[in-house]
Amino acid sequence: MSDTNMLAKLRAAADQIRSADDNLLRAIAAIAAHARVQIIPNDSLFGVEARPVIVLPVRMYDRMLEIIPNDGGRDE
């Protein structure tokens, strides 16, 4: 297998993983909107809100903000 072929396959695999993550994040945002729960990055775990939270790794939270047109369900 050539280096070009291997690189193409690695990029395709990375795209599939990113797509799966994006679908998961869209589902999380939909659940949060429906259930009226707060979504925060895990470095903001402790706040004054008493509602349930969905804690995401910062990279996933940042990606969700990129793919969801609003604020990703975050209440401020």
C-alpha positions in Angstrom: 0.0 0.0 0.0 1.4 3.4 -1.0 1.9 6.2 1.5 -0.7 8.2 -0.4 -3.2 5.4 -0.1 -2.5 5.0 3.6 -2.8 8.7 4.2 -6.2 8.7 2.4 -7.4 5.8 4.5 -6.3 7.5 7.7 -8.1 10.8 6.7 -11.3 8.8 5.9 -11.2 7.1 9.2 -10.7 10.4 11.0 -13.6 11.9 9.1 -15.8 9.0 10.2 -14.8 9.4 13.8 -15.5 13.1 13.7 -18.8 12.6 12.0 -19.8 10.1 14.8 -18.7 12.6 17.4 -20.8 15.3 15.7 -23.9 13.1 15.7 -23.4 12.3 19.4 -23.0 16.0 20.2 -26.2 16.9 18.2 -28.0 14.2 20.2 -26.7 15.6 23.5 -27.8 19.1 22.5 -31.3 17.9 21.5 -31.6 16.0 24.8 -30.5 19.0 26.8 -32.9 21.3 25.0 -35.8 18.9 25.6 -35.0 18.1 29.2 -34.0 21.6 30.1 -30.6 20.6 31.4 -27.4 22.6 31.2 -24.3 21.6 29.1 -21.0 22.9 30.4 -17.3 21.9 29.7 -15.8 19.8 32.4 -13.6 22.6 33.6 -16.7 24.5 34.8 -18.3 21.6 36.7 -19.1 23.5 39.9 -21.5 26.4 39.5 -24.4 28.0 41.2 -27.0 26.1 39.1 -28.7 23.2 40.8 -30.0 21.7 37.5 -28.5 18.5 36.1 -25.5 19.0 33.8 -23.9 17.1 30.9 -20.2 17.2 31.3 -18.1 17.0 28.2 -14.4 17.0 27.5 -13.4 20.6 26.5 -12.5 19.5 22.9 -16.0 17.9 22.5 -17.7 21.0 24.0 -15.8 23.3 21.7 -16.7 21.1 18.7 -20.4 21.1 19.7 -20.3 24.9 19.7 -18.9 24.8 16.2 -21.6 22.4 14.8 -24.6 23.7 16.7 -25.7 27.1 15.4 -26.7 28.5 18.8 -24.7 28.4 22.0 -25.0 24.6 22.3 -27.7 24.6 24.9 -25.6 26.5 27.4 -27.5 28.9 29.7 -25.7 32.0 31.0 
